[in-house]
Amino acid sequence: MQRRKWGGLCRSLLVLGLSVTALSLYAQPRSGPWTLTIGTGIDYPKKDLGSIALQTGVTFEARASFRHFNYWSANLAWGWSRFNARQTISETAHEFDEAGLTGGIGFTHGLWNTPFAYRAALNAVYQNIRSLNSIGDQLDRSPFNWGYQADAGLDWRLNTWTISPGIRYHSLYNQIEINGTSTSVNLNYIAVSILVSFSF
């Protein structure tokens, strides 16, 4: 069911981007190698966090990129995600936050003589996880740990601005206390996002 949901949303974003092609001008060359990006999206957990089942989450990202040559770029981002937990009587943790840095390399290539381009990226993740109670007080915070993230998407270039629907796979292993027990967890999810970028 979750695969159908994010797959349907991804297809809808792609159709939306293609449907406005007739309204856009052909892309102009970017004004410089730097790009600033902000974005938001929906996270679909692929497994439980320890003994706790997670609901669909939300995410936010702010990123800076530097383009090398024509197609390759290096990027550094700060990201935040929040998931609600499906509750049982014995559980005290109601929400889980993930926050920290991602960084890596990206590849972008134009689609013929159009304002569109496809993109892909592979990033290292250095983040931590917090558990929160029902009023938002912190119950526990994990140490920062390493993970990885793979991204793919479509860029719609409008001069120095770019709108980018995309999808990513995210995985972070860590250790956090859940219901009084230190637990090894893997925060593993697929995210569907929309990004807005400015190049200079």
Sequence and secondary structure as in RCSB ss.txt:
>XXXX:A:sequence
MQRRKWGGLCRSLLVLGLSVTALSLYAQPRSGPWTLTIGTGIDYPKKDLGSIALQTGVTFEARASFRHFNYWSAN
LAWGWSRFNARQTISETAHEFDEAGLTGGIGFTHGLWNTPFAYRAALNAVYQNIRSLNSIGDQLDRSPFNWGYQA
DAGLDWRLNTWTISPGIRYHSLYNQIEINGTSTSVNLNYIAVSILVSFSF
>XXXX:A:secstr
 HHHHHHHHHHHHHHHHHHTGGGS      SSSEEEEEEEEEEEESS BTTB B  EEEEEEEEEEEETTTEEEE
EEEEEEEEEB   TT    EEEEEEEEEEEEEEEE SSSSEEEEEEEEEEEEEEEEE TTS EEEE   EEEEEE
EEEEEEEETTEEEEEEEEEEEEEEEEEETTEEEEEEEEEEEEEEEEEEE 
